[in-house]
Amino acid sequence: MEANQNPALRKNQNLHLGISIPEDFPSAFEEDLQKVIGHPKLEMQIRKTPSTGMFSSLEWAIPTLIGVYILKPYFESFLSEMGKDHYNLLKNWMKKTANETRLISIRTIVSTESPDKLSKPNSQSKVFSVESYLRSDNHKIKFLFDTTLSIEIWEAAIDSMLVLLEEHYKRVPDDIISKTIIGNNLHRDIYAVIDPEAHEWVFYDYRKIIELSFTDSTNL
């Protein structure tokens, strides 16, 4: 079982960043995005998606309202050329966007044939997420943000997320992400969530999510 992939992003091997937003989002959002993190040498694609629709997939795999895609060339070429300046611009923009959109209410619609598809206690944001393809190209990781946690925890998680990704691209296979994948035998599509107590990233694949769902249901 694999999460929905974005073929348009995958085809452009030179793309640094991808941003997915609803097609009816205010134009001021896109203008601000270009102004804050745009750069003459940055290959960035803004993909506009339908505001409504049904998705038949694992709930954590459903695209969020705003999706940030940090692709391999961003770490492998763009950052090495531009240094930390744009890295900090991107980090601050993600924190600002997360803060401004985290309280937006989203209702997920599923098929009438699968009314119980959604996990009722799920508190991961349906508005904001970050995805990155790892160096091996065999794994993709989606970072999710729990709406029950404070914006301060979200901001710290964004900091640690970028540190983990940068370390991955510099030190693979001796980095935390690679060791976690190998140690837990994680499949291709990985979901990272913030531990509500330790406030650290925890990594799952669909098998681990199903195990968690089963454990939660038996404890009800």
C-alpha positions in Angstrom: 0.0 0.0 0.0 1.5 3.3 -1.0 0.3 6.9 -0.4 -0.7 9.2 -3.2 2.4 10.4 -5.0 2.6 13.7 -6.9 3.7 12.7 -10.4 4.2 16.3 -11.6 6.8 16.8 -8.8 8.5 13.5 -9.4 9.0 14.1 -13.2 11.0 17.4 -12.7 14.3 16.2 -11.4 15.6 19.7 -11.0 12.8 20.9 -8.8 13.8 22.2 -5.4 10.5 22.9 -3.7 6.8 22.2 -4.4 3.9 23.9 -2.7 0.3 22.5 -3.0 -2.5 24.9 -2.3 -6.3 24.9 -3.1 -7.2 26.5 -6.4 -9.5 29.0 -4.7 -7.0 30.2 -2.2 -6.6 34.0 -2.1 -4.0 35.2 -4.6 -2.4 37.2 -1.8 -1.2 33.9 -0.3 0.7 32.9 -3.5 2.1 36.5 -3.9 3.4 36.4 -0.3 4.9 33.0 -0.9 6.8 34.2 -4.0 7.9 37.3 -2.1 9.2 35.5 1.0 10.9 32.4 -0.3 11.1 33.0 -4.1 14.6 33.3 -5.5 16.0 33.5 -9.1 17.8 30.3 -8.7 15.1 28.4 -6.8 13.1 25.9 -8.9 9.7 26.1 -7.2 6.4 24.7 -8.4 3.1 25.9 -7.0 0.4 23.2 -7.7 -3.2 24.2 -7.3 -5.6 21.4 -6.3 -9.4 21.1 -6.3 -10.9 22.3 -3.0 -13.2 19.4 -2.7 -13.0 15.7 -3.5 -12.9 12.2 -2.2 -9.7 10.2 -1.5 -9.7 6.4 -1.0 -6.6 5.9 1.0 -5.1 5.7 4.5 -6.2 8.8 6.3 -2.7 10.1 7.0 -2.0 9.8 3.3 -4.8 12.2 2.3 -3.3 15.4 1.0 -3.6 18.4 3.4 -4.9 21.7 2.3 -1.4 23.1 2.1 1.4 20.7 1.3 5.1 21.7 1.3 7.4 19.3 -0.7 11.1 19.6 -0.1 12.8 17.7 -2.8 16.3 16.2 -3.2 17.8 19.0 -5.3 17.0 21.5 -2.6 19.4 19.8 -0.2 21.9 18.5 -2.8 22.5 21.5 -4.9 20.5 24.7 -4.0 21.5 24.8 -0.3 25.1 24.1 -1.1 25.2 27.0 -3.5 23.0 29.5 -1.6 24.0 28.6 2.0 21.8 29.0 5.0 20.0 32.2 4.0 17.2 30.6 2.0 17.1 27.7 4.5 16.1 30.2 7.2 13.6 32.0 4.9 11.9 28.6 4.2 11.9 27.7 7.9 10.4 31.0 9.0 7.8 30.9 6.2 6.7 27.4 7.2 6.3 28.5 10.8 4.3 31.6 9.8 2.1 29.5 7.5 1.5 26.8 10.1 0.6 29.5 12.7 -1.8 31.3 10.3 -3.6 28.2 9.1 -3.6 25.7 12.0 -7.0 26.6 13.2 -8.8 26.3 9.9 -11.5 23.6 10.2 -11.5 20.9 7.5 -14.1 18.2 7.1 -13.0 15.0 5.3 -15.6 13.4 3.1 -15.4 9.6 2.5 -17.3 7.2 0.4 -20.8 6.3 1.8 -19.6 2.7 1.3 -16.9 3.2 3.9 -18.3 5.4 6.7 -15.9 4.1 9.2 -12.8 4.6 7.1 -11.7 7.7 9.1 -10.0 7.2 12.5 -12.3 9.2 14.9 -9.5 10.2 17.4 -7.2 11.4 14.6 -5.9 14.8 15.5 -3.3 15.3 12.8 -3.8 18.6 10.9 -5.7 18.3 7.6 -4.4 21.8 6.7 -0.6 21.7 6.8 2.0 19.0 6.2 5.6 18.7 4.9 6.8 15.9 2.6 10.3 15.0 1.4 11.8 12.3 -0.8 14.8 10.8 0.9 18.2 10.3 -0.8 17.7 6.6 -1.5 14.6 7.5 -3.6 13.0 4.4 -2.1 11.4 6.3 0.8 9.1 9.3 1.1 8.4 10.9 4.4 5.4 13.0 5.4 5.6 15.1 8.5 2.2 15.6 10.2 1.3 18.2 12.9 -1.0 17.4 15.8 -3.7 20.0 16.3 -3.9 19.3 20.0 -0.3 20.6 20.4 0.7 24.3 20.8 2.1 26.4 18.0 5.4 26.6 20.0 5.7 22.8 19.8 4.9 23.0 16.1 7.7 25.5 15.5 10.2 23.5 17.5 9.2 20.4 15.5 9.7 22.3 12.2 13.2 23.2 13.4 14.0 19.6 14.3 12.5 18.3 11.1 14.8 20.4 9.0 17.8 19.4 11.1 16.9 15.7 10.6 16.5 16.2 6.8 19.7 18.1 6.4 21.6 15.5 8.5 20.1 12.8 6.3 21.4 14.3 3.1 24.8 14.9 4.6 25.4 11.7 6.5 23.2 8.9 5.0 23.2 6.1 6.0 24.6 7.2 9.4 21.8 9.6 10.1 18.8 9.2 12.5 16.2 8.9 9.7 18.2 6.1 7.9 18.9 4.2 11.1 15.2 4.4 12.1 14.1 3.1 8.7 16.5 0.2 8.9 15.9 -0.5 12.5 12.2 -0.6 12.2 12.1 -2.1 8.7 9.8 0.8 7.5 8.2 0.5 4.1 8.5 3.2 1.4 5.8 5.6 2.6 6.7 6.9 6.1 4.6 9.2 8.3 6.2 11.3 11.0 4.2 12.5 13.9 5.1 14.5 17.0 5.2 12.5 20.2 2.7 14.4 22.5 4.9 14.0 25.6 8.5 14.0 24.4 7.7 16.5 21.5 10.0 14.5 19.2 9.3 13.0 15.8 8.2 9.4 15.7 8.1 7.5 12.5 5.5 5.0 11.2 4.6 3.1 8.0 1.1 1.9 7.2 1.7 -1.4 9.0 2.6 0.4 12.3 -0.4 2.7 11.9 -2.7 -0.3 11.5 -1.2 -1.9 14.6 -1.8 1.3 16.5 -5.4 1.6 15.3 -6.0 -2.0 16.3 -4.5 -1.5 19.7 -6.6 1.6 20.3 -9.8 -0.1 19.2 -9.2 -3.1 21.6 -8.6 -0.7 24.5 -12.0 1.1 24.0 
